Each structure stands twice: as C-alpha cells, then as structure tokens.
C-alpha cells in the first residue's frame, strides 16, 4: 500500500478486539473472556495472555464469571455469538447484568443473519427483544469501525452493564457525528422533520439505509446506535417531527426498534422493514436476509408507499 492510500475499515468484531487491546494497555483492570470465539490470532490474547480466557462453549458460566470479576473490581468484556449470548445465556444476563447490575460488557457478533452459512441455529433475530426487556442494560448496535471503537471506549470508562450487538465480516466507515460518544441519533442528511424518515437499527439495517439514500437522495436517514429504552426515548424526541418513520432492522419486527418506537411515539406512523419467518436455507448473509424480506428493494418499496394521514390534531 502506498503512503497516503486510505486504510480499509475493520469489521465490527475486529474493531472491538483492536480497541479493547489498546485500552488494556493503560487500564490493567480490563479483562477479555470469550466462549470459543478467540481463535489463535486474537490480539488481546497475544498482548495480555494472563488477562484473557477462552472458556469454551459455556456462555452462561462465562457471564457469571465476569459478574464475579466485576464485583472484585475488574472490567470484564465477554464475547460470543449473539444467539448464544442473548438466548442460551439469557438467565445469566437477567440475573447478573439486569438484577445485580454487574458492569459487564457483553459483545455479541454474528447478530441477525450475518453468520450466513452457519445456519438457523447460529442466527439471531430475537436478541433485542430479550435484552431490551431487562431494565438497566445499555444496548448498542454500532455501525462501522469508528462507532464500535467509541462504544467500547465508553464502556471501558463506565460502570454500567451493556450488550453490544455486532455483525460478522462487514467493514464500514461509520456515519460522521460530533463529539467523543455516539449520540442517540446519527443523522445522514440535513432534514430533521417532514413527511418521512428512514430509521436504521443494527449493522445490516444501516447498510441498507445508506444504500437507499444513495438511490433516493434527499431522504433523511436517522441511524440509531443505542437501542435500550432510555436512549430510544432520547432518539424519539428527535424523530417526533416526522409524520412517518420507516424502520429498517435485522431483527424481528416484534420486540425490535420499530415496535419500541411505535410505543414511544403513538402519534407517528411506523412502517417496519424487518425479517419474517425462519432462515431455513443456507447462503450468504445477503441471500438469507433477502429470503426473509430484508433487502434494498424492500426498503425502496416501503419508501414508495403512499404517505400516511397527517398527525391528528
């Protein structure tokens, strides 16, 4: 690569590992635990082997271990497939992070159907519904390397439990925002009110919305990185100026961002572009998502539908 050439962004899971390794160099309390995802080239394991543990296929036990380490004064980050973090280890999430409030950060790649050929058992379209029902846990679904790094930095200096939802190999430059922390809404386009706004949640949903804006210039796009209830209330205050929101997410419509915003903004029309049914066939992430009704044509069709009635007086 020639000097001055642009550097390709890291995928979310690689950005997480790189940022956590960097932060661990100045904070000896940071620990990294993984459930059979570490691999032989994990940068944290190479730099700080005494602070890294691959616990194997024991996701619930990993979260319980991390909670105990957090009580002892450490800052544990744990990682495994989203479906195993949110579904298999749901009781540990509920009790350790929710009820006890242990400041553990759960980093969950392979969300949605980004696992592609890994198949239905390894896909996760229900995690926001599960974790979102547990009060006190921050939920982030960053888009791109810069957002992912910012979320990990924020967790490393805070004392709250969190669930960080990532994809697999998608590598993107984040949408720009001001400040050191990712705000409740990251805007693409100048409009802040009007007839219709695209709203994206999750890495794949945001990728589709960015493509939709390229195809339909002028459509405002509000990307939501933070998806827990307190952050969604903040985002809703910025979205209330639109008559209709078209919410695109790689998560089931029930229990995802669309249904949460419909509850928070009852006077706003909400259209949901989300997966339906079960991902029963193998394929790339894009192929599996398209089979479930989540692709760029579906987003563009939603934008082409007639506008809803005006707000009630």
N, C-alpha and C positions, 0 to 999 in steps of 0.2 A: 504494500500500500504506500503510495507516495505521500510525502508530508503535506498536510493540508487537506487530504481527502476526508470526507465525512466518515465518522465512525458509526457503524451499524448499531442500532439499539439492541440491548439484551432483552430476552424474553422476561416475563414477569418473574418466573421462578428463579432464573439465573440472576436477575437484578436483586431479588431478595437475598440470595446467598452471598452475592458480592457485597451488598450494603451491610449485611449483618457481620460479615467477616471484618469489614473496615471498622465498624462501630466497636467490635470486640477488642480492637487494638487499643482503645482508650478507656474501655469500661470492662474491668475484669469480672463483673457480676453477670455478664451476658453468657448464657448457655444455649447450645443448639442440640435439640433432640429430633430424631427422625425415625419414622416407622417404615423401614425397608425402602426408603427413597434416597438414601445418602449416596450410594454409588462410590466407586473408587476414586473419583476425582472431585469430591466435594471440597471447595476451597476452605470452608471453616474447619473441617476435619484435618486438612493439611496444615493449617496455620495454628490451630489450638486443639490438638488431639485430646488433651485432658478435659476439655470443656465440651466435647462432642460425644454423643451416644446415639448409635443406631439400635433401637430397642426391638427391631423386628416387627412382626405382624401382631402388635399388642397395643392398638391405638388408644383404647380406654385407659390401660395401665400407664401409657406414656403421658396422658393428660393428668392423671392422678399424681404421677411422679413429679411432673412440672409444677403442680399446685403446691406440693410439699416443698419443693425447692424455692418457689416464690415466697412462701411463708418464712423460709430461712434467710431471705434477703437477696436471693439471686433474681436475675431477669431471664426467665426461660422462654425461648421460642421453640415451638414444636411444629412439625410438618408431616403431612401425609396426604394421600388422595382426598379430595373434598368429600366424596361419598363416605369414606371410612371415618373422617374427622367428624362429620355432622350427623351421620346416620348410625354407624356401628358404635361410635363413642358418645352418642347423644346423652346418655345418663351422666357420664363424666363431665361433659360440657355443662349440663344443667346444674349439677351439684358443685363442682369445683370452681367454674368460672361464674355461673349465674348466682347460686345461693351463697357460696362463700366469697365470691368476688375476687378470687385469686388473680393477680395481674400476670396472667399467662397469655402470650400471643400465639394463636393457632394459625398457621399459614397453610392454606389448602389449595394446592394447584389441581389441575385436571378438572376444574369445575365445568358445569354444563356438559356438553358432549365433546369437549376439546381433546379427550382421550381417543376419539376416533375409533380405530380398530380394536381398542381394548374392550369395547362392547358394553352392553347394558349394565352389567354388574359394576363397572368402573365409571359409569357416567353419573352425573349428579345434577338433577334439575329440581331438587327439593330443599337444598341447604338453607336458603334464605328464609323459608317458611319455618324451618326447625329452629335455627339460631335466633331469628328475629322474634320468636315467641318468648325468648328468655331475656328479661329486663337486665340492664346493666352491662351488656356486652356490646362493645362497639363493633360495627361490621363495615369492612371496606372491600370494595371490588375495583382496585385501581386499573387504569388503562395506560399501558406503556411504562417504560423504564423509569422515567422521572417521577411519575406518581407513585409507583411501587416503592422506590427508594425513600420518598418523602413520608409515606405511611410507616415504613419500618423505622425511620428516624424518630417519628413522633411516638411510636410505641416504645422505643428504647429509652426515651426520656420521661415516659409517663408511668402511671401506676394503675392502669385500667386493663381489664381483660378485653381481648379482641379476637375477632375471626376475620382473617384476610383471605379473600377469595381470588384465586389466580387461574389463568388458563394453563396451557402446556407449552407449546413452542412458538406461539405468536409473539413477534417482536415489533413494537410500535414506538414511535415518538409520541409522548403524551401531548394532549392539547395544552396550550400555554395558560398559566394562571399567575397571579401576583402573590408574593409572599413565600414563606417557608413551608407552610402547611397547606394541604389541598382543601379548598373551600367547599361548602355544601353543594354548590353548583359551579361547574366549569363550563363556560359558555363558548359555543362556536357560532359566530355571527353576532351582529350588533343588537338585534331586536330583543327586548325584554318583556314585551306584551304584544297582543294581537290575536289573530284568529286561531293559529295552530302552531304547536311547537313539538319537535321531536325530543323525546327524553330517552336517554340510554342508561342502562344499568348492566354492569358486567362487561368483561373484556370483549366478548364476541358481539354483544348487542351494540356496544360503542363502535366497534369496527364497521358494522353495518350502517350505523347512522352517519358516520364520517363519509362512507361511500354514497349514501343517499343525498347528503348535502352537496357532494361533488356532482351528482346527477341532477339535482334540483337546487341550484344556487339561490340563496335568499331565504331558504327555510331555516329558521332558528333551531339550534340544537343545544339542549341542556344535558350535559353528562353528569351523572351522579356517581361519585366515588364512594361516598359514605351512605350506607343503606340501613342503619339502625334507626329506631323511631325518633330519638331526639334530632339526629341530623336530617331525617326526612321532613320533620316539621320545619326546620330552617329552610330546606330546599323549597318546600311548598309555599313559603312566604314569597319567594322569588318567582314561582311559577304561577301564582294566582292571577296574574294579569292576562293569561291566555284563556280563550274560550274552550280550547280542546288540547289535550296532550295525547300524543301518540307514543306510547311507552314500549320500547324495544328491549327485550332482555332474554338472556339464555338461561331461563328459569321458568318453571311453570307459572302461568298467569295467576292462579290461586296461591296466595302466600308470598308473592314476589313484590316488586316495587310498584307495579300497576295497581294491585289491589290495595296496597298501603296508601298510595296517593289518592285513590278513589275514596277511601275512608276519611283522609285528612281534608280533601277538597271536594265536598259533596256537590258544590255548585258548578264544578268543572267537568266537562265531558272527557272521559278517559277511554281511549282505544288501546287495546293490548295486542302487541305482536310478540308472540311467545310460542315455545314448542308445545305441541299437542300430541297425545298418545305416547307410546313407548318406542325408544330407539331399538328396533328389533333386528336391523340389518347392519352388517359391517360396512365400513367406508371411512373416508377422511372426515374430519370434523365438519367441514362444509357440506359434504354429502349427507351425513347423518342429520345435521341441522335442517337442511333443505327438505329432507323427507318428513321432518316434523313440522314443516311450515314456517321455518325461520330462515329467510334468505333475503337478498336485496329486492327481488321482485315483490315479495310480501310486504316489505316496508314501503315501497313505492306505491303499491296498490292501496295501502292504508292512507297514504298522503293524498291519493286521488279521490277518495271517497268524499261525498258532499259534506260540507261543514255542518256542525250541529246547530240547533236553535240558539239564539243569543241567551246570555245569562238571564235568569229570572230576576225580576225587579225585587 
